[in-house]
Amino acid sequence: MALDMLREIHAFVSVAHTRSFVTAARALGRSPSAVTRAVQALEDNSGARLFNRNANAVTLTEAGERLLPHAERLLDVQRDAADELAALTGNAQGWIRLAAPEVLASRVLPQVLAEFSRRHRQITLDVQYSDQALDPLQGRLDFVIRGAFAQSSELIGYPLWAYRRHLYASPEYLAREGTPQGIEALHEHALILHTAPRILKAWHFCREGRITSLRPQPRLRLGSGVAVLQGTLAGAGIARLADWLAEPEVKAGRLLRVCPDYRLTSSTGQDPQMHAVYPAGDVPARVRELLQALREGRPRE
């Protein structure tokens, strides 16, 4: 009976967070009908209706709002107890499935994953590399690493590291084509545009708190961050790159920063960050530990 009640609480909290029985079912790895039955059982046992349901939305009733913080605390206690047992027995095991931008296959992830795998020999890591904005729910992934800016959705964001973007080009390109003396001169140059996960309509330049927007007219459009970096190194043009990726090449003399007084931000002047997104609901201890390892393994100057 206690185990059944715990499943019902899991289902209730997941639906409350996602406001969707279908999304909650995906996050829990259960069928929508099973989640619906679990919530109905909890409602029957408590004698109170927890959700208002209609064709357009699922919202909490007053009883549901009052129950939610208590249910969340109960799941926290259960999770902490499971973590303590795993720590005591050293039996962390299972799969972790994740996806990450292709460029992380050569930076950051190899070192972090190698060390994590050495410490957790009973855990199997399954990593997909893609510059597309994959959905962890549809892909049955524990989490997805993304760059730029977290978008509001049914997913939970976990910040990994902040960074800045600048313009870069190879010394060979600048020697051949000249160095632009300001962003207004960029239209005279070969620009490289990263088209995944989406095509940007504008680059937003921040200088001393002021935002100037430019609509890039690229000569080269590439759907891979690795291809953008390699094309820039090869002298194909000027590209917008993350500092954690490009600055090591600057130190090695293979790239130079262009229009160095500017950085590229959101339209409101925000700097981007690498972050992980995952479905609402209980996150296994092994996944939380890997997320922490990724945060600690962030690029450092």
Buried (B, 14 or more C-beta within 10 A) or exposed (E): EEEEBEBBBBBBBBBBBBBBBBBBBBBBEBEBEBBBBBBBBBBEEBEBEBBEEEEEEBEBBEBBEEBBEEBBEBBEEBBEEEBEEBEEEEEBEEEBBBBBBBBBEEBBBEEBBEEBEEEBEEBEBEBBBBBBBBBBBEBEBBBBBBBBBBEEEBBBBBEBBEBBBBBBBBEEBBEEBEBBEEBEEBEEBBBBBBBBBEEBEEBBBBEEEEEEEBEBEBEBBBBBBBBBBEBBBEBBBBBBBBBBBBBBBBEEEBBBBBBEEBBBBEEEEEBBBBBBBBBBBBBBBBBBBBBEBBBEBBBEE
